[in-house]
Amino acid sequence: MPGIGKKAMDAVLAVTDELMSCVREDFEPNEGVYRINDRGDYVSEEDWETVWANHPAWWQDAGCSPTTGSSHPRT
């Protein structure tokens, strides 16, 4: 099965740049957060959902791989 293509995947991965503007150091107790990269940058669940809501629904699945260690929820 062919992949989605470099141009499409680059667009999906560019969402990380949008998420970088939401990175925070501190969160409320029990606040849902997502790690967006291997450097340990985290965004709130609310910011995560807001950013991804501006893009096609399938992009989130394409950009979040359990094998990369990125974009996993941490609660």
HUPETA-V416935 format. One record per helix or strand. SS is the DSSP state (A for helix, B for strand). FROM is the first residue (numbers start at 1). TO is the last residue. If there is no record, write none. Layout:
ss=SS from=FROM to=TO
ss=SS from=FROM to=TO
//
This chain:
ss=A from=6 to=13
ss=A from=15 to=20
ss=B from=24 to=24
ss=B from=33 to=35
ss=B from=42 to=44
ss=A from=45 to=52
ss=A from=57 to=63
ss=B from=73 to=74
//
